[in-house]
Amino acid sequence: MKTEKELLLEHLDAIHTTPLGAERIRKNLNVEEKDIVAFCKQKIKKKNACVYRNGKNWYCEIDHMRFTINASSYTIITAHKCK
């Protein structure tokens, strides 16, 4: 049986965001990454990333950040710093 992380990683190529989503993620994480989707994917792929699904969303927690990804469209909805 596959882990939740493996299930999400199977669709890594489908992960994307909208222009507004990209700006929201940059602002919330206080980063100036030009390719914010690539930045998020690198975090998701990290060995110690905690990935889980709750309802209609995937969540990935890594490096004091939490990414929220829609489970059906694979759109990165938002990201936040975690305390």
Buried (B, 14 or more C-beta within 10 A) or exposed (E): EEEBBEBBBEEEEEBBBEEEBBEBBBEBBEEEBEEBBEBBBEBBBEEEBEBEEEEEBBBBBBEEBBBBBBBEEBBBBBBBEEE
